[in-house]
Each structure stands twice: as C-alpha cells, then as structure tokens.
Amino acid sequence: MLTRVSRIETTLVHTWDVLQTLTPDEYQEFRPVVGREGASGFQSYQYRMLEFILGVKQRQRRFLRPDGSHATVDVFDIHGADADATRDLELAWKGPAVYDAAVSLLASRFPEFGIEPQRDFSQSYARSAPVFTAWKAVYEDAEGHMDLFQLGEKLVDVEDTFRQWRFRHLTTVSRIIGFDAGTGGSSGVEYLLEVATESIRQPLFVELWEVRHALLA
Ligand code: HEM
C-alpha cells in the first residue's frame, strides 16, 4: 500500500513538468480569479489532511509575510470547508499518523527497548531514543528483519516524495511569480523556502533519517 502511495506522489510530482511551462503573463490572466479574497493553497483541506496523516500536527502555522514579519494561520480555518470536510479534519487531527502504526509494530517486535506505543496523537511525533535504537537494530541486520527494513524504506519513499512535491512547487512558483507575495498573504517563495528547509531539518519519520547517518558513522 505504501508503494502505491509513493507512486501516486510521484505522479503528482510529475504534474509540475506541465505546470512549469506556464509563463508569468499566462498565469497573470487567471491569478486574480484563483486568488480572489486571499484564496491560496493555504486553504486546501486535503493538503492539511495529508499533513495530519503524515504526522504534521501544528494547528497554528507560522508563516513569513512580505514585510519579513511572521503571522499565524489556524490550519482549520479554511474558506468554504463544509461540515464533512471539517469533521474529516478533526478525525485526522485526533487520530494516529501512519508512522504511529510503524512505531507500535516496532514496540511489539522489540519489547526489550521499552518503546511507548501510546501517545497524544493530536501532537506532532517527537523523536524517541528507543525507537531509534529499534530502527538501528533493523538496519544493522536488514537480512534478519527484512519486513521491517522494507517498511522503513517504504516510509522513507513516502516522505522523500512528499518533499519532492514541495520542492517542485517551490521551484515552479519561483519561475512563475519570482519573489512576488502569495495570494494567501505569505511572502511567497521565501515562505515556501522556509517550510521546504524545515522538512529537511525536521523530518517526519525522524529516526529513519537519523539511522542513515548512524550507519555511516
Ligand atoms: C503554478 C502556480 C502556483 C503558484 C504561483 C503558487 C503559489 C503559492 C504560494 C505563494 C504559496 C504560499 C501561500 C500563499 O501566500 O499563498 C502557496 C502555497 C500552497 N500551494 Fe501553491 N502555487 C501554485 C500552484 C499550486 C498547485 C498546482 C497546487 C496543488 C495542486 C498548490 C498547492 C499549494 C499548497 C498545498 C500550499 C500550502 C503549502 C504550505 O502551507 O506548506 N499550489 N502556493
């Protein structure tokens, strides 16, 4: 299933190949319509759902404004979200993220490491030393833990492709509107650069990225 998810993400990444051919003047023809009343990707409830399922549980999102100051937006405050969308968002917010399922599997396979499987799912996942130790044991003996090793790599695929979507969005936005401000009120490329950088500095499936460095060390 995770293979299918990352294939879908790859397909979405490739849609930028077409969109990046949009010239600034062509985009300007419809930008005032799509951006009316401050509408932007900030209002995509499906994107927020995806973030929640991947474990990003930041309700107040800080964003950079054109004047360099920071403002916050409540990720539940979405233009035109109907009752069904709001309920789905609430459920995804309170529910476990995909990585929580992997962590509880690790907990049952490695009881000796004392992994705590239960946590407050409405918070972003925080790095755990026992989880890191468990993934390290898996990666140091991939042959002996082939199913967990494959699970780890498929999770990395999902996060890696999610990052790629973000970076392609960023580079496409840069070539279409340059450093112009976003219709949602952010500084545009500067804001997108900030969140893209954060996605590398603070990975979602954090121990799976950390283990790569640990193996080399
Ligand atoms: C090609 C023209 C596009 C431009 C110029 C553009 C520009 C921007 C800008 C400047 C932002 C920052 C928020 C703001 O101030 O508005 C943003 C956010 C966003 N855009 Fe786009 N965008 C484009 C296409 C798309 C497409 C095709 C999608 C999805 C299919 C998309 C999805 C999003 C999402 C989900 C966010 C929120 C990202 C976050 O908060 O991390 N954008 N976009």
Residues whose N, C-alpha, C, O or C-beta is under 5 A from the ligand:
A	BS01	HEM	S40 G41 F42 S44 Y47 V173 I176 I177 G182 T183 G184 G185 S186 G188 V189 V195
